[in-house]
């Protein structure tokens, strides 16, 4: 499985800019079958809209829908592993690689 972060030549962790996830279980919604998610770094407005969705899972579903440009109903049908993989990738752009739903401890 690909990691969202790779160590660059300088020894600093580099964040993968884009990721294509082949779905373990293709999703059918509105007579369209989705076999993969094409993800990239979320934009500020996408993060803002997603955080208004409610809990962590709802936030992840909305963010995946917006970034991957798939209907929210299709994102709601993702299996747990695909949802987690997409959520982890999208969360990797946060502070110090923070994943969706995690909070940082004060240092």
C-alpha positions as CSV (number, residue, x, y, z in Angstrom):
1,X,0.0,0.0,0.0
2,X,1.3,3.5,-0.9
3,X,2.1,5.8,2.0
4,X,0.9,9.4,1.8
5,X,4.3,10.6,2.9
6,X,7.7,9.8,1.5
7,X,11.2,10.8,2.8
8,X,12.9,13.1,0.4
9,X,16.6,13.5,-0.3
10,X,16.9,16.1,2.5
11,X,15.5,13.6,5.0
12,X,12.4,15.7,5.4
13,X,9.0,14.0,4.9
14,X,7.4,15.0,1.6
15,X,3.7,14.7,1.2
16,X,2.4,12.9,-1.9
17,X,0.5,15.5,-3.9
18,X,-2.1,13.2,-5.6
19,X,-3.3,9.7,-5.1
20,X,-5.4,7.3,-7.1
21,X,-7.2,4.7,-4.9
22,X,-8.5,1.6,-6.7
23,X,-11.6,0.7,-4.7
24,X,-11.6,-2.7,-3.1
25,X,-15.3,-2.8,-3.7
26,X,-16.5,-0.7,-6.6
27,X,-19.5,1.5,-5.7
28,X,-22.6,1.9,-7.9
29,X,-24.7,5.1,-7.5
30,X,-27.2,6.6,-9.9
31,X,-26.5,4.0,-12.5
32,X,-22.7,4.9,-12.5
33,X,-20.0,2.5,-11.2
34,X,-17.1,4.1,-9.4
35,X,-14.0,1.9,-9.4
36,X,-11.4,4.4,-8.2
37,X,-11.0,7.7,-6.4
38,X,-8.7,10.4,-7.8
39,X,-7.6,12.5,-4.8
40,X,-5.4,15.6,-4.4
41,X,-4.8,18.2,-1.6
42,X,-8.1,19.7,-0.5
43,X,-8.7,23.4,-1.0
44,X,-9.7,25.7,1.9
45,X,-13.4,26.0,0.8
46,X,-13.6,22.2,0.5
47,X,-12.3,21.8,4.1
48,X,-14.7,24.5,5.3
49,X,-17.7,22.8,3.7
50,X,-16.7,19.4,4.9
51,X,-16.2,20.4,8.5
52,X,-19.8,21.7,8.6
53,X,-21.0,18.1,7.9
54,X,-20.9,17.0,11.5
55,X,-18.9,14.1,12.9
56,X,-15.6,12.7,11.7
57,X,-17.1,10.2,9.3
58,X,-19.6,12.7,7.8
59,X,-16.7,15.2,7.4
60,X,-14.6,12.5,5.6
61,X,-17.5,11.6,3.3
62,X,-18.2,15.2,2.2
63,X,-14.5,15.9,1.7
64,X,-14.0,12.8,-0.4
65,X,-17.0,13.7,-2.4
66,X,-15.8,17.2,-3.1
67,X,-12.1,16.3,-3.8
68,X,-12.8,13.2,-5.9
69,X,-15.7,14.9,-7.7
70,X,-18.1,12.0,-7.0
71,X,-21.7,12.3,-5.6
72,X,-22.0,12.3,-1.8
73,X,-24.2,9.3,-2.2
74,X,-21.4,7.3,-3.9
75,X,-18.9,8.3,-1.1
76,X,-21.4,7.1,1.5
77,X,-21.3,3.6,-0.1
78,X,-17.5,3.3,0.2
79,X,-16.3,0.3,2.3
80,X,-14.6,1.1,5.5
81,X,-11.0,0.3,4.2
82,X,-11.5,2.5,1.2
83,X,-13.0,5.3,3.3
84,X,-10.1,5.0,5.8
85,X,-7.4,5.1,3.0
86,X,-8.9,8.1,1.4
87,X,-9.4,9.9,4.7
88,X,-5.8,9.2,5.8
89,X,-4.5,10.6,2.5
90,X,-6.6,13.7,2.7
91,X,-5.7,14.1,6.4
92,X,-2.0,13.9,5.6
93,X,-2.0,17.5,4.5
94,X,-2.8,18.7,8.0
95,X,-0.4,19.8,10.7
96,X,2.5,17.3,10.9
97,X,0.6,14.7,8.9
98,X,-2.4,14.8,11.2
99,X,-5.1,12.4,9.9
100,X,-8.8,13.2,9.8
101,X,-10.4,13.1,13.3
102,X,-7.1,13.2,15.2
103,X,-6.3,16.1,17.5
104,X,-2.8,17.2,18.4
105,X,-1.6,17.2,22.0
106,X,-0.2,20.4,23.3
107,X,3.6,20.2,23.3
